[in-house]
Amino acid sequence: MLHPTVEEELAIRELYARYSWALDTGDTEGYCNLFTEDAEVSEETASGELEVRKGRHEVRKLVLKFHERPDFPGHQHQMDQFIFEPDPKCRAEHWEVRSYAWATINHPPEPPHLHWCGHVRDVVAKVHGEWKFAEK
């Protein structure tokens, strides 16, 4: 089975860590820079359908929905149990990554509580030597 090299896997795992930190700390620029210029990001609508946003400018609009909410600080996103598969479109230096994800909300002195959990399917791409999200 094809698999990224150890170095690639470590770099991709760091991409995910940077993603969570940028999202949770309100680092909009840092978050947007984790995506390719032509990234496609799916957002679940109120009716449960997926709306696909295209391009880094749309990624910015999406993350600002969270970063501009006064109740957003305290969210902590985490991902683990990564499975790496070849890119479904057979592109070089691309991997499909499946993982479990969850988010807690932490507002001490109250105990943290689970806000969301589920699974995620992404495609990551190596662009100019850096791993980025191409599809999320």
C-alpha positions in Angstrom: 0.0 0.0 0.0 1.2 3.5 -0.8 2.0 5.6 2.2 3.7 9.0 2.7 7.3 8.9 3.9 7.9 9.4 7.6 9.0 13.0 7.0 5.9 13.7 4.9 3.6 12.2 7.5 5.2 14.3 10.3 4.8 17.4 8.2 1.2 16.6 7.4 0.5 16.0 11.1 2.0 19.4 11.9 -0.3 20.9 9.3 -3.2 19.6 11.3 -1.8 20.9 14.6 -1.3 24.3 13.1 -4.9 24.2 11.7 -6.4 23.6 15.2 -4.2 26.2 16.8 -4.9 28.9 14.2 -8.6 28.1 14.3 -8.9 28.1 18.1 -6.7 31.2 18.7 -8.3 33.4 16.2 -5.3 33.5 13.8 -7.2 34.2 10.6 -4.1 34.8 8.5 -2.3 31.8 9.8 -5.5 29.7 9.2 -5.9 30.9 5.6 -2.3 30.3 4.8 -2.7 26.6 5.5 -4.9 26.2 2.4 -3.9 26.2 -1.3 -4.9 29.2 -3.4 -7.6 27.1 -5.1 -8.7 25.1 -2.1 -12.2 23.6 -1.9 -13.9 23.7 1.5 -17.2 22.0 2.2 -19.5 23.6 4.8 -22.6 21.9 6.1 -25.7 24.2 5.7 -28.6 24.4 8.2 -30.5 22.0 6.0 -27.7 19.4 6.3 -26.5 19.8 2.7 -22.9 20.5 1.8 -22.0 23.8 0.2 -18.6 23.9 -1.5 -16.6 27.1 -1.2 -13.7 27.6 -3.6 -10.5 29.6 -3.2 -8.6 31.1 -0.2 -10.9 34.2 -0.1 -13.9 31.8 0.6 -11.8 30.0 3.2 -11.4 33.4 4.9 -15.1 34.1 4.8 -15.8 30.8 6.4 -13.3 31.0 9.3 -14.4 34.6 10.0 -17.8 33.2 10.8 -16.1 31.6 13.9 -13.4 34.1 14.7 -15.9 37.0 14.8 -18.2 35.2 17.2 -17.9 36.5 20.8 -18.6 33.0 22.2 -16.0 31.3 20.1 -12.9 31.6 22.4 -12.6 28.5 24.5 -13.2 26.1 21.6 -10.4 23.5 21.3 -10.3 21.4 18.2 -8.4 18.1 18.0 -7.8 15.4 15.3 -6.3 12.0 15.5 -6.3 8.5 14.1 -5.0 9.6 10.7 -5.4 7.2 7.7 -3.4 8.1 4.6 -4.7 7.0 1.2 -3.5 7.8 -2.3 -5.2 10.9 -3.8 -8.5 9.9 -5.5 -7.5 12.1 -8.5 -4.0 10.4 -8.7 -2.1 13.7 -8.4 1.5 13.6 -7.3 2.3 15.0 -3.9 -1.3 14.7 -2.8 -2.8 12.5 -0.1 -6.3 11.8 1.1 -6.3 12.0 4.9 -9.2 10.6 7.0 -9.3 11.2 10.7 -11.6 11.6 13.7 -12.1 15.1 15.0 -13.7 16.6 18.1 -14.1 20.0 19.6 -14.5 20.9 23.3 -15.5 24.1 24.9 -13.6 25.2 27.9 -14.7 28.1 30.1 -13.2 27.7 33.5 -14.2 27.2 36.3 -16.8 25.1 34.5 -15.5 21.7 33.3 -14.9 21.4 29.6 -17.6 19.7 27.5 -17.7 18.0 24.2 -19.2 20.3 21.6 -18.8 18.2 18.4 -17.3 15.0 17.2 -17.1 13.2 13.9 -14.9 12.1 11.1 -13.1 14.2 8.5 -11.9 13.5 4.9 -9.3 16.0 3.5 -6.9 16.1 0.6 -3.5 17.7 1.3 -1.1 18.9 -1.3 2.6 19.8 -1.3 3.0 23.3 -2.7 6.4 24.9 -3.0 7.7 22.5 -0.4 4.9 23.0 2.2 1.9 20.8 2.9 -1.5 22.6 2.6 -5.1 21.7 2.5 -6.4 21.4 -1.0 -9.9 19.9 0.0 -11.4 20.1 3.4 
